[in-house]
Amino acid sequence: MGAGQTRNIGIMAHIDAGKTTTTERILFYSGENHRIGEVDNGEATMDWMEQEQDRGITITSAATTCYWDETKINIIDTPGHVDFTAEVERALRVLDGAVAVFCAVGGVEPQSETVWRQSEKYEIPKIAFVNKMDRLGADFFAVLDEIENKLGANPFPLFIPHGAESDFQGIIDLINMEYISFEPTTYGSEILRSQIPEDLLDLAELWREQMIDVVSSHSDEMTELFLEGEDIPLSLLKATIRKITIEKLGIPVFVGSALKNIGVQTLIDGIVDFLPSPEEIPPIIGHNAKTDKEVNVIHDPNGQPLGLVFKIQHDREAGPLCFFRVYSGKIKKGSAILNINKKKRERINRLFRMHANKPEAIDFVEAGDIAVAVGFKFSQTGDTIGSEGYQVLLENVDFPEPVISVAIEPKTISDQEKLKKVLEMLTKEDPTFTSKENPDTGQLIISGMGELHLDVLVTRIMKEFKVEARLGKPQVTYRESITSERSETEIFNKIIASKENHAEVTLVVSPQSTGDGNSYETKLTKRDIPQELLDAIERGVTNSFKSGIQYGYPITDVKVELKKVGYNELTASELAYEAAASMCFDTACRNAKPILLEPVMKVDIMSPKDNVGDVISHLTSIGGIIESMESKLTIDHIRAQASLVNMFGYSTKLRSLTQGRGTFAIEFHHFSPKTL
């Protein structure tokens, strides 16, 4: 099966928009699942991790393959919760198209905006599915307005609903001008097509005209036919919608209720008809590992093998499962492949295609496809795999810094090594999770993106890996910076192993704007001092970024310039220059009015109208700043900023303020000076 018959798609949405239920239905109708799994009763196929079934949320992006007619569809199920940003980012990186699922009641919710922004960053063509039309308060046309106004997109419906809430009965197909209903006794497998009822005809014709208007503006041929009053051939209409979708000029909108088995098959048709195949996406940009020049990686099944590892999942029996996407060439079972990031060779012992959590052994995987390799020892998320002769790094994924930490210790000494191994494994799986040993106390400190993120990982450590552990209280990961410019000179002079080691370094440190990060520069060249000594000075400075100024927190937003060096070839050594640079940087920062920075979070709260006063007064009492408030039919949407330290335990507080009906999403926004 060629790449033209393949679709690599993601299903993305706000938490609770019905994303996993929609995926379950796609697997059911495509024959992957023989019975329907429900999230509500903990049987969803895609949520195969025990915790996902307990919590009813999707944590890992399981990659699943299914078939619709002649087309192979690889589905990456992405998490909707903001704490799992890394999962969303790495899934989007390897997609060719996406289905954005919106709740017909909630519309464009905070996390939908975040995921949408991430998908725009990777320029992914999208179609939209307005789900949950059977829910109280469902309003399809209000969601269309929100997609246009909040996301700045250009949505145009290909289907409109008949009825809403408990009266939701079927959908009107604006392409074929037919009424579609779904046989409930066969879980909607049978599609019943009929004429549009008289009372709905005017509405259908109005929306079809709007759809033709949007589509024909991108096709001269269609415009001519439209103006001459001729019928527009179905093939031309579909081809133009496909062109609009792939070129990201508009978003075709589908409608239904996954739970009630309405509208999912028409959505699968839409995935095949309108989302691009791997051959239709533009070449992706890589970097030649030797020259660092940009390279266009073209989709070519006969080219040099090249793929990107986008996920590591641990299996108790098989070890690490490496999910990867192939961009060029073929990757075969039993062959050796080079991990270009690590400069190490890996052996592919076995290759699989995943069907939810059931593997199917395959012999090779070619450009445009997604597979799982068993046998990799060094690879982690974001690594590029390829051949010695074609060393191209596919742009690595940028992950945000963890902002919350907690101390963890095993209950028994014998579990100490096991815990360290498990933490190392989890760090490979999830780049936004880090673990390190505190050099002063010997404690293991784990850090992540939020309370839920750490909570899920700790539960995995205990339940999945069977390591009993105790936890400390959550701690905020602060940063340190400086507020003024300072120049310092440091002389290092020590006799080590009866040889004199001498170095003299002058550095200037100055503050940078918030969010600019750290930078190091120098105008000195190897004509002034040997290159290995220049490298040693840079090492001394960059290693010091991690160790803090006063409190030992990582340093951020500091610019360092190497101004001058004293050099005597008889006494110069790398050790001396690295130590001098580190000491000079430390002294300069201490004298440059250092400050402590704390993470400030962006908080989005959905509160029932009755409780919104209590929610706002509590938020202001903990130092939150309300930025805006928007009223919907039954709920109010509050946008605010608050420091992370004041948001600990907020989920419990919000539950008690709203009788369990309020929800919130929280993500890192910026670092701000902490008042001590």
N, C-alpha and C positions, 0 to 999 in steps of 0.2 A: 504494500500500500504506500503510495507516494505521499510526499509532504503536502501536496495540494489537497489531499483527502484527510488532512489532519487539522485539528483545532486545539491550540493550547490556551485554555481559558481559566479565568479565576472568577469566583463568585465573591463579591465584596459588599459589605454593608455595615450599618450600625449594629451593635449588639442587640439581639432580640428582633431583628427585622424579618427573621424566618429564612435566613441564609442556608442553614444546614438542612432544614425541612425541604427547601427547594432542591438542594443537591440530592437528597434522598429520593425525591420524586423523579429526578432526571435518571438516576441509577435504576429505579424501578421500571420506568417506561422503556429504557434502553435494554432491559433484560439482564442487567447486572445483578439486581436483587430480585429474589423470587417473592419476597413479601416486603411490605412497606415498614421501615423502621421509623419510630416517632421519637423526636427529641423529648417530648413531654413525658414519655414513659421510659426514657433511658435506653432506647434500642437503636439509636442512630448509627449507621455503619461508619460514617466518616469520623464520628467522635469515638474512636476506639480506645483512647486512653481512659482508664478507670475514672479519673477525676472529671473528664469532660462529661461522662455520663452522670456522675454525681451532681455536678454544678449546672448541667444543661448549657454549657458554653463551649465554644470551639477554641482549643488552645494551639494545637499543632496544625500546620497546613498539610493534611494528608493529600497525596497526589493519587488520583484514581483515573483509570482508563475505562471508557465505555464506547459503544458503537451505535451510531444512528444511521440507518440505511448503509451506505458505503463509507461513511465518514467516521474516522477515529477521533474521539474527543478526550483529551487529557484535561481533567478538572483539578485545579489546585483550590482546595477549600481554605480560605484565609480567615483568621480570627477577626472578630469585630471589636474586641476589647482593646482599649488604648494601651494597656500595659504590655501588649504583645506586638508593639510596633515593628519589632525586628522580623517577626513572622510574616507580617503583612508586606514589609519592604522586600524581603527576600523572595516571596512568592511573586510579587508584581514584576520583579526583575526578569523573570523567565517567561512571562505571559506574552501572548500575541494579541489577546483581546480579553475583555472582561464583561461580566454581567453585574450591573449595580442593582442590588435589591433594595427597594424602599418600602417601608411600612405605609399602608394607605391611611393609617391614623396619625402616626408620628411624622411622616413626611421626611424631609431632609434633616436628620438629627445630627448632633455634634460630630459623632464619630464618622458619619457618612461623609461629612465635609473633609475630615482629616484624610480618610482613605482616598477620597476623590482627588485631593491635592497631591497625594503620593502617586496616584496613577497618572496624573497629568505630567508629573516630573519624568516619568518613564514613557510618556507619549503613547499611552495605550488606548486603542479604539474601544468604545463601550456601547453596549445596549442597556436599556433600563427595564426592570421588571417591578411594577407596582404590585406588591403582594398584600395579603390579609384584607382583601376587599370584603370579606364576610364579617370583619370586626366592627363593633359599635364605634361610630364616629369616622368610618372610612369615607374618604373623599378624593377620588382619582384626580379630578381637575385641579383641586387645591395643591396636590403633590406636583402636578405638571408646572404650576406657577412657581413653586418653591425651587424645583430643579433649575428653572430659568433664572430666578432672581438670586437665590443663594449660591448656586454653583456657577452662574454665568454661562450655562450650557444652552444649547439650542434643541430642546426636546420636541419630537413630533410623534404622536401616537399612531401606531399601525393597527391597534385594536382599542376599542373602548368598552367599558363594562355595561352590562345590562343589570340595573339595580345596584344596591349596595347594602352593607350590613346583612341582616338575616334574609333580605330580598335578593341577594346577589345570585343570579341564576345562570348567566352565561356571558359570552363576549361577542362583540360584533367585529368581524374581520373587514377592515377598510380597504385591504388590497384586493380581495376577491368579492367584496360586498356580499358577505354571507353571515348568517347568524350561526354561532357555534355553541353547542352545549355538550356536556360530558356525562357519560352514563355512570351514575353513582355506584351501581351494583358491581361494576368491574373496576372500581377505584379510578374512574375517569379514563380507562384505557381506550374505550370506544368513543370516538369523536362523532357527534351527530351534527351534520351540516344541513342548514335549511335556509329558506328565504327569510330576509329580515322582516319582522312583523311591521305592519302598517304604522303603528304608533311610534316606532323607533326610526322609521325611514328618514324623516327630516333631519334628525340629529346625526344619523350616520352620513347623510349626504353633505351636511355642513362640515363635519370633521374630515371626510374624504377630500373635500375641496381644499381644506386647509393643508392637508398632507400633500396633495398634488402640487399645491402652490409652493410649499417648502422644497419639495423634491425637484420640481421642474426648474427652479431657479439655478440648479446646478447642471442642467442638461438642455442645450439648445434644441436638440431633436424633440425632447418632451415639450418644451415651450411652444414650438411650432405646431405640434399636434394639438396641444391644449387650446391655442388661439384659433385654430381652424375647426375646433369642435369635434375633432376625430377621436376615436377610442385609442387609449394608450396601451400598447401591447404589454402583457404581464411581464415578459422577459426584460423589456426595457425599464419598466418601473422598478423591478427587483435589482437589476444591474446598477441603476442609478442610486438606489438606497444603499447598496453595498459600497459603492464608490464614496458616498457621503460619509458613511460610518468609518471606513478605513482611513479616509483623509481627515477624520475628526472635525467635519463641518457640521455635524448634527448627531443627535442621539435618538434612534428609534425606540419607542416606548411600547412595552408589552404589559398586559394586565392579567390578574388572576388571583387565585387563593391556593397556595401549595397544599395547605392542610386539607382543604375541601376538594383537592384534585382537579382544580379548574385552571386551565390556561398554561400548564407546564409544557405539554407537547408542542404548542405553538411557539413557546419560548425556545425549545430545542431546535425547531425548524429555523428560528431566527438566528441561533448560534451558527448553524451550518450555512444559512443563506447570506448572512451579513457580516460576520466577523472574519478577519483575515486568516489565511493559512500561513505557515512559516515562510512560504515562497513570496508572499505579498508584503512582508514587512521590510522596511529599509534596512540596509546593512548596519550591523551594530559596530560601534567604535571600540577598538581594543588598543593596547599599547605594546609595541615591540619590546620584549623584556630586556633585550640587549642594547637597543639604541634609544628607547623611550619615545620613539616617534609614533604618531597615531597611525593605526591601520584599520581599514574598513574590512570587517569580517562578513563575507558574502555567504548566503545560504547555498552550500554546494555539497551534495551527498558524496561527490567524488573527490572532494578537496582533502586537505590535511585534517586529521581529527582534532577537534577543539570543543570543549564543553565547560560548563560552569556548575560547580557544586552549590546548590541553593538550600540544602537542608541536610542535617545529619540527625538520624533517629536511632536510638539504641534498642537493639533486640537482645533479649537475654541469651538466646541460643546462637544467633548468627553474629553478634557483635554489632559494630556500627553499620547502619544502612545509609549509604550515601545517595541522596536524590540528586540527579544532575540533568541538565538540559544540554543537548548536543546542538551546536551551531554550524558545524562544518564537519564533513567526512563521516567515517564510520568508527564506532568503538566496539571491539569484539570481546566476547568472553574468553578468559584464559590468556589475554594479552597483557603486556606491561605498558603502562602509560606514565607520562611525566607530570608530576604536580609542579606547575610552573612557578607558583608562589614560593613553595618550599624547596624547589630544586631537588626533589627526591622522586625516585621511581616508585610507582604503586602497581600492585598486581590485581587484576580483576578476576577474582576466583569464580564469581557467579554474577549473572545479570538477570534482573527481574523487571517485569512490568507489574505495577501494583493495581489491584482491583480492590479499592478501599483497603482492607488489611489482609487480603488474600493475594499472595504473590503468584505470578505466572513466569516460569523460567523462559528466557529468550537467549539466542546465540549472539545477536548483535543489535546495536541501536544506531540509527543514522540521523543525519542532520534534520533538525525540526522536531525531534522526538524527545520524550522524557523517560528516564529509566532509573533503576536503583542498582548500585554496585555493592557487592559484598567483598570484603578483603582489603579495603583501604586502611592504612595505619596512621597516616599523617594528615589527611585532608580534613579541612573544616569549612564551615559555611563561608562562601565568597571566594573559595580557591578556584583557579582555572586549571583544567587538566588538558593535556595535549601531547604533542610529539616533540622530540629533541630538535627536529628541523624547522619547526614552526612555533617558536616560543612567543605567543601573544597573550598578554594579560587582558582578560575581559574585565572592564572597569569594576573595581571592588565596590561592595555595597557600603555606604556610610551609615554607621549606627550611632544613635545618640548615646551620651554618657549616662551611666547609671546614677540615680540621685538619692537612693535610699539604701542603707546598709543595716545588717544585723549580725551579731556575733553568734556563731554556732559551735557547739562542742558535742562530741559523741558521749553517750551515757557510760560507755565502758572504754578503757584504754585500748582494748583489742580492736575496737571499731575505728580507731584513729586513722590507720592507713586506708581502710575501706572507704571512709568518708572522703579522704583526700582524692582517692581515685574517682569516686562518684562525682565530686565537684569538678574535677578535671574534664570528665565526660560531659557534664552538663554545660560547661563553658564552651566546648566544641560545638554542642548542639545549638546554643543560644548566645550569640556574641554580646547581647546587652546584659548578660549575667556574668559577673566576675567574682572570683574568690581570691583572697590573699591572706597571708599570715601577718598579724601585727607583730613587728620586730620587738616591740617593748614587752608585750604581754604574752606573746606566743598564741594568742587567740586566732581562730579562723574567722575572717570577716567575709560575708557574702553580700553582694550589692546587686540591685536590680532597678527596674523602671517604676515600681510602685508597690503598694502593700499587697495587692492581689497577685502580682507577678512573683514576689518572694514567697507568698503563702502557698501558691501552686507548686513552686519548685521545692519548698521544704516538705510539702505533703508527698511529692514524688520521691524525695530522698528516703522518707520513712516508709511509705507504702510499697513503692515499686522496687526500690533498691534495698529495702529491709535494713536500714541503718537507724537505730534509735538515737535521737539527738535532742539536745536542749537548746533553746533559743534565748538570746538576750532581747532587750527592748529595741524596737526599730530606731535607727539613728540617721539623721540627715547627713548626706555627703556634702559638706561645705567645700568651697574653693577659696584660695587666697590670691590676692593681687596687690598691686602697688598704686599709689596715687600721684607720685611725682617722679621726675627724672633724676638719675644719680649716676655719677661716674666713680669708679673705684679701681685701684691698682693693687694686685696681689703678687707677692714674691714668695715662691716656694723654694726652699733650699734644705735638702736633707741628704745625709750620707746613708745609702742603702747598699748593703753587701759590699762595703768598702769602696763604693763609687759615688761621687758627688752628683746629685740630681738637682738641676737648677732650672727654674722657669719664671718668667715675669709676664703678667697678662693685665691689660687694661680693658675693662668692659663698661659700656653705658647701658643702663636699663631704663626703660620708659614705659608708661602705661599706654595700652591700646584701647580702642572703643569696645564696649561690651559685645561679646560674641565673636570678636575677631580672632581669638585664640592666641597662641604663643608664636613668636617668630624669632629666627636667629639670622643675622647677616654680617658680612664683613667685606671690606674692600681690599683686604690683604690677599696676596696670591702666593703661589709656591716660589715666586722669586724672592719674597720676603722671608719665608720660613718653609721648610719641607712640608709637603702635602699631608704626610702621616701625623705631623704635629698639629696642623690646622684641624684635621679630623679629630684628634684627641681633645682639642679645646672645645669643638662643637659637641662631642660626646659628653664632656664634663658639664656643659651648660644644659643640654637637653635631658640628661639623666636627672639633673637637679629640679627640673620642672615637676617631677612626680613627688618630690620630698618636702615641699612646703617651705614656708618662711618662718612663721612663729608656731603654728599648730600642727604642722605635718600633713595638711590637706594639699591636694594637687594645686599647682599654680596655673592661673589662666590670664589671658589678655595682657601678656608682658612681651615687650619687644627688647631683644638683646642685640647690641652691636659690639663686635670685637674691634677696638680702635687701634691698639698698639701691642706689640710683643717685644720682649727682650730675648735675644737669641745668641747662644754661644754653642757652636757645634760640639765642643768637647764635653759640656755638662748637660746638654739637652736630652730629655727622654720623654716618651709618650706619657708615662706615669706622672711625671712632674707637671706637664702642661694640663693634663686632665684634672689633676688635683688642684692646681692653681686656678683653673677656670671655675671649678665647682665652688671653691672657697670664695673667689672674687664675686661670683654671682650671688652667693648667700649674703655676703657683707653688704653688697650694693642694694639688694632687695630689703634687707633689714633697715637700711638708712633711707629708703625711698617711701616712707610713710605707708607701711603695709596695711591692708584691710582684709576683713573676713567677708566672703560673699555667701549668701544663702540662696537655695533654689526657690524661685517663685513659680507657682503652677497656674496654668490656665484651667479654670473650673467651669464645666457646663452642667447645669442642674435642670432636670425636668421635674417640676413640682405640681401636684394637683392645685387648682385655683384656691381651694379652701385653706391650704396650708402655706401659701406663698409668703404671707406676712411673717410667720414664725421662722421660715427658712432664711429669709433676708435678714431678719434681726439677729439670728444666730450667726450668720456669715459675717455681718459687720462687727459682732462682738468678738470674733476671733481674728479681727484685723483684715478681713477680706474687703476688696474694693469691687463694687458692682459696676460693670461696664455697660450692660444693656439688659433689657427685659422685653420679651416678646410674648404676646398672648396668642394661644391657639384655642381650639374649641373647648377642650376639657383640661388642658394643662398650660402652665407658663414655663417659658424657657429663659433661665437666668444665666448670663455669662458674667464671670467674675475672675479676679486674680487673687490668690492667697498664698502665703508662704507655706512650704511643704510641712514644716514642723507643726503648724497649727491644723493641718488636715489629717493628722494621724487619727484613726478611729472614726473618721467622718461618716463612713457607710452606716455604722451603728446609729450614730446621731441622726442622720437623715431618715433612717427607717423609723425611729421613734417620733420624729417631727411630722412625718407624713403617713403614719399608720402603715408603713411598708410599701407605699405606692410611689415614692419618689425614686428617681434614678440619677446617677451623676457619672460624668467622665472627667478624668483629670490627666493633664499631660504637662510635661516640663515646658516652661515658657522662656525664662531667662534667669540669670544670676543677678542678685541685687545686694548692695552693701547691708550687712547685718548690724543693727544697733546693739552694742554690747552693754 
